[in-house]
Amino acid sequence: MTATPAQPYTPRVPSAPQPHSRAPRPAPVPALPAALGARPDRQNRRARRRAAALDRAVLLVLPLVAGLVLPAAFAGGGTRRWFGGRAEGQRAEAQAAKDAAAAAFYELDTAQRDLRISIETITAVDDSPGARGAADGFEALGRRIDEVSHQYINAVDAHDLDRDDLEASAASRARTELTAAKNELDRVKQELDRFAQGLGPLLGKAETELARLAPAVERARQGLLAASNALDAVRGSGLKADDLAARLAALAPELTKLNQGAGQHGVRETLKRADRVVREAEAVRAEAERLPERAAEIDHRLVSLRTRAEALGTRAEQVPQVLSELRRRFVAACWQDLQQVPDQAARDVEQAQLKLREARAARDAQRWPDATSLLSTVRALLNHTDEAVSAAGDRLRRLNAVQKDSQQEIDRTRFAIRDAQRLAMAGRSTPDPRHARPLDESVARLDRAIATLEGRHPDYWHFLGETEAVRQAVARVVDQIRKERGAGA
């Protein structure tokens, strides 16, 4: 049972002043309970009694209206005989106690209404343990308010202070009970005020979330509108964007839920939905605006890759001549691994041209993802063909160079070894065995490679492979020395 009737209270006397609360009230958000679907109080007999008591309380706190009415009552022959005496003094004190209790009851009811709005604001946004604890605390306070309100209502109902034959003892009992009820109402009001003050951080956080709600929903609507406009502009230029249209259509149910509001779907869920719609609508808008540029880029790649495929086809036709010269002048070990290059290059070029035709068809149908994927396949095929065709020509060039002057390759390798040896001896009287051993092995390996050139038909490709391996081994030693010295080893 709460201090509020089932429906929002409307005083029956429009001019009735409202007592000022003695403690600051938490800032309410008036529109929240209706927006979030606040639950009505249960209709029962006690609630109706509370509503009736509240009506009487409002009437009792009017600014001494009776003081203006009583003279007219005397002049017009009122129903009660008013004269002095002890009973009338007790009646006046009891009536004052009743008025004070009514004012306290009205203040407590108003504070509870305001606090209920704050609690509904918090629980609508926050499901943390602190928020749940605040809701539980408010329910406990509600039960305490029900108890003191019941005490007040019973005290009011038990004593009719308007009876002509009211005895002094009855008026005294009424004053005592009503004063006690008023004190209890004040005590609970103080508890309610302290509780409301403790809700400051939670209420501030909840109001901040609610303040984000309307702008977030509006951003989502504007994002969808911008995406739709961009899509219309692209279609107006003659480009299709069926995939983007489908993605935009998928956001329609989300917009419907946003329009239904946080009262149905919750504040947090609505905020998340609005952010998601903004992101997806922005992605659709950006892709739609880039679509003309993407179409031009695909057209450029089609032309470029077709030209490259034709050039590689011409180069691949020259590979058999290169192989013929290699066979004529060098031993089999120098060219055997290149035997399959001409056939493989021809197949790759043919496959690339087929994929280019498929990419062109996809572009004409404006299937942009398919066209992009096919062009990537063409690029990979042409890169592989380019490497194979280039390898044959590069092999002949290097073999010609070493056959003409092998000393240049030998000197290059020996220089790398000597440079590494100087580095290993820097600042030392004897080299570190971890460095000296691989360098000595590199010297021996180079000597063995040089010895292979003394035959009638030397394997120059093997010689080049050995010198390259020696230089790589020496480079690893140099790198190790520098790392150790950099680390202070």
N, C-alpha and C positions, 0 to 999 in steps of 0.2 A: 504494500500500500504506500503511495507517495502523497506528497502534499499538493499535488496538482489534480484537478478533475480530469475526466476522460477527454474532454474537448478543451481547447484553449479558453481561459476564463475571460469574460467580458463583463465589467461592472455594470450593474443595472442603473447606477446613478452616474451619468456622464461627468458631472462636475466633481466627483470624489477625488481628493488629492491622494497621491501615493506616497506613503512614508519613505523617507530616505534611508537606504541601507547603511548600517554602521561600518561595514567593511567593504573594501574595493571588490568589485565583481570581476571575474575573468571576462576578457573581451569576447562577446558572443559572435557567432556567425549565423545570423537569423535564417538565412536561406538553406542552411545545411540540413536540418532534420527532415524537411519536406523533400529535399533533393535526394537524400540518401534513404528515404523510406523509414522514418522513425516509427517504432512500434507504439500503438496507443495503449493507455493503461487499461487494466481489466475493469469492466463495469461490475460494480458490486455495491452492496448497501453502504459499506463504510466509505467508499469513494463519494457516494451521493451525499452522505452526511458531511464529508469534508468540504464538498462544493458548497453546501448550504452554509456551513460555518464560515467559509471564506466570504460568501455574500454578506453575511451578518458582520464580519470583521471589517469589510470595506465601508459598510454603512456606519459602523461605530467610530471609525476614525475620521469621519467628516468633521470639519473645523467648527465644532460647537454650533451645529445647525439647530440643535434643540434650544440653544439660548435665544435664538431669534423666534422660535415657534411658541415657546411657553407663554409669553405675554398675550399673544393672540388666543391661546387656549383659555387663559384666565378671563379674557374679555368676552369670549364666546361661550362661556359656561362649559369648560372641559369636563371630562368624565372623572378625573381624579381630584381629590381634595388635597391641596398642598399646604401644609402648615408645619411649623417647627416641631422639634422634639428629638429625642435620642434615636428613635427608629429612623427618622428621616436622615439624620446625620450618618448612620450606619449604611442606609440605602445609597447615599451619595458616595461614600467611600467604596462600597461594593461596585457601584456603577463605574467609578474611576478605575478600579482594578480590572473590571471587565473591558473597558476601553483600552487600557494598556495591554492586556492580554491579546485583544483583537489586533492591535497594531503589531505586536510581536509575531503573532501568527501570520499576518499578511507579509511582514518582512521575510520571515523564514520561507514562506511559500514562494515569494518572488526570487529569493536567492537560490532556492532549489531548482526553479525553472531555468534560471540562467546557467547554473552549473550543469544541468542536464544537457543543455546545448553544447557546452564545452566538452563534456564527456563524449557525446555523439560525434563531435568534430574529431576528437582524438581517435576513437575506436574505428571511425570510418577510414582513417589513413594509416594508423599504426597498429600492428599486431604484435608488437614486442612485449616481453614480460612486464615492462614498466607500464605500458598502456593497459594490459589486462589487469594488472594490480590496481590501477586507478579506477577501472570500471568496477572491480570487486569492492574497492573502498567506497565508491559512490553507492553501491547497492547496500552496503552495511549502514552507511549514513541514512539511506532511505528508510531502512527498518527502524532506526532510532527516531527519525522524524515522525514516522507513523505512530510510534509509541507516545511521544509527547503531544502530538496532534490529537490523538485519541483522548489523552488526559484532558487537554483543553476543551475538546468538544463535550466530553462528559460533564466537565465543570459548568460549561455554559448551559447545557440542557438540564442540569440538576436544579438550577435556581432561576425563578422568575422574579426578576427585580422590579417588574412593573405592577406587581400585585398591590392592591390598596391596603390589604391587611398584612403586609410583610412585617414580620417581627424583627426586632433588633438582633436577636441571636441568629436568626436565619441569614440576615444581611451580613453579619459578622463572619459566619461560616462561608458564605459565598465569597466575601472579600479574601478570606484566607486561602480558599481553594483556587480562586482565580489568580491570586498573586503567585501561588506556588506553580500553577500552570505557566504563567508568564515567565517566571524565573527559569523553568525548564526549557521553554521555547528559546529564551535568550542564550542559555548555555549551549543548546544544540546549534543555534545560529553561529555562535563563536567557533564551534567545531567545524561547521560547514565553511566558514570564512578561511580558517587555517588550512583546511583541505584544498580549497580553491587556490590559495596562494602557492601551494606546493605543486600545482599543475602547470605552472608557468612554462618550464622548458618543454614539456610534452605538448602543450597547447601551441606554443610558438612554432615548434617543428611541424605540427599538423596544419597550422594555418599557412605556413610556407609552402607545404605540398599542395594545399588547395589553391593557393595563389598561382601555382604553376599550371593548374589544370586547364583553365580556359585558354591561355596562350598556347599550350602544347596542342590542344585540339585544333585551334585555329591554324597553327603552323602545318599540321597534317592536312587540313583542308586546302590550304594554299599550295602545299607541295603537290597534291594530287591535281589541282587545277593547272599548275605550271607544267606538270608532266603531260597532261592531256593536250594543252596548247602546243607544246613542242611536238607531240606526236601528230597533231593536225597539220602543223607547218611542214613536217617531213613528208607526209602523204600528199600535201598540196604540191610538192616539188616533183612528184612522180615516183618517189621511192616507196616501197612497201616496208612495213615494220610489223609484220604479223606477230612475231615473238614478243616484241615490246607491248603490243596491244593486248596480248594474252596476259602478260605480267601485270599490266595496269588493270585489266578486268578482274584479276584475282584479288586486288585490293578493295574492290567494291564492298564485300561483306565486312571488311574492317572498318570502312567508313560508316556503314550502317550501325555497327556497334558503338562507334564514337558518337554518333548522333543520338543513340539511345541514352547515353550519359553515364556518369559515374554511379548514379543511384542504382542502376541495374547491374553494372559490371565491376563496381569498386573503383576507388580512386587510383590505387597503385596499378591495377591492371589496365586502367584507362590510360594512365601516363605511359606505361610500357608500350601499349598498342599505338599510341600517338607517335612515340619515338620511332617505332618500327615502320610505321607508314611513312614517316618523313624520310627515313633512310632509303626505303625501297622506291618511293616516288622520285627522290632525287637521283637515284641510279638510273631509273627509266628516263628521266628528263635529260640527264647527261649523255646517255647513249643515243637518245633520239637526236639531240643537237649535234652529236659527232657523226651521225650516220652519213651525211653527204661527204664529209671528209674521209670516212672509212671507205666509202664506195670509190672515191677518187684514188685512194691509196691502193686498193685492190686492183684497179685498172692499171695503175703504174707498175705494180709488181707483175701483173700478167705480161705486160710488154717487156719488162726487164728480164724476166726469167725465160721468156721465149727466145729473146736475143742471145742469152747466155747458153741455152740449150743448143742453139744452132752453132754457136762458136765452139762449144765443146765437141759437138759432132764432127766438126772440121778438124779439130786437134786430134780427136781419137783416130781419125783416118790416117794420121801421120805416125802413129805408134808402131805399126808394122815395119816401117822404114827404120825407125830407131832400133827396134829389136834386131833387124837384119844386120845393122852395123855392129851391134854388140856381139852377135854370134860370130861375125867375121873376124873381129879383132881381139876378143877376150875369151877366157875360158868359160865353160858352162856355168861355174859357180857364180859368175858375175851377172848372169841374166836369167837364170832358170825361174826365179820367183816372179818374173815379169811376163811369163808366157801367156797368162790368162787376161792380161790387161786389155788388149784390143777387143776381145769378145765381150768382156764384162762392161767395158765402157760403152760399147754399142747398145747392149741391153739396157743399161742405165739411162742412156740418152733417150731411147725409145720409150721406156717407162715414164720418164719425165715428161715427154711430149704428150703421152696419153693422159697423165694427170693434169697437165695444163688444159687440155680440152675439157676435161671434167670440171676443172675450176672455172673455166669460162662459162660453161653451162650453168653452174651454180650461181655465178655472179649475175648472169642474165635473168635467172629466176629469183634473184635477190635473196638467196639463201646464204647470208653473209658468214655464219659460222662454218658452213661446209666449204665455202670458197677459201676462207682463211686456212682451214685445216689442210686442204689439198695443196695450196701454195707452199705450206710448210713442208709437206712431203716432197714436193718438187725440189725445193731448196736443198733438202738433205740428200736426195739422189744426185743432184748436180755437184754438191760439195764432195761426195765420195768419188764421183767420176773425175773431178778436177784433180783430186789428190793422186789418183792412180795414173792419170795421163801425165801429170807433172813429174811423178816419180820416175817414169821411164826416161824422160828428157834429162832430169837432174842426174840420174845414174850415169848416163853417157857423158855428161859434162864433167862430173867428178872423176870418172875413170880416165878420161882424156887428160885431165889436169895432172893426176898422179902418175900416169904413164909418162908424161912429158917431163915432169920434175917431181920426183918423190921426196927429194931432200927438203922441200918447203914444209911438207906434212911432218917429216921427222923433226925438223928444227922447232916447229910450233909445239910439238909434244914435249920435247926436251926442255924447252923454255918453261913450260908449265911445271915440270918436275923440279927444276932448279929453283924456281920461285917458291915452291912449297917447301923445299929443303931449307932455304934461307929463313923462311918464316919459322920453321920448326926449331932452328938453332938460335933464334933471336933471344938474347939474354940468358943463354944456357951454354955450358961447356960441353955437354953431351946431349944428344936429342932424347926425347921421351920415346921409349920403345913402342908405345902405342902409335906414335906418328912415324917413327923411322921404319918400322917393319912394312907397312903398306907402301911407303915411298920406294923402298928397296925393291919390293915386288913389282912395282910399276916400271922401274928401270929395266929389270930383267924381262918383263913382258914386252917392252918396246924393242929390246934387242932381238927377241925371238921374231917379232913381226918384221923387223928389217931383214932378218935372215931369209924370210920367205920370198923376198924380191930377187934373190940371187939365181933362181932357176930360169929355165928357158921360157916358160909360160907362167909367169907369176900370177897369183890370185890377188889382183889389186883390190878387189872388193873386200876380201878378208883382211888385207892390210889396213884399209881405211876403217873397218870395223874395230880392229884391235887398237889403233891409235885413238879413236874416239872413246873406247872403253877405258884406256889408260888416263886420258884427260878427265873423265868423269870420276874415276877413283881418286885422282889427285885433288880434284875439287872438293870431294867429301872430306879428305884429310884437312885441307885448308879451313873448311867450314867448322870442323870439330875444334881445331886449334883456337880459332877466333871466339867461339862460344865459351870454351874453357877459360880463356884469358878475360873475356868480358864478365864472367861470373866470379873471377878471382881465384880460380882453381890453380 
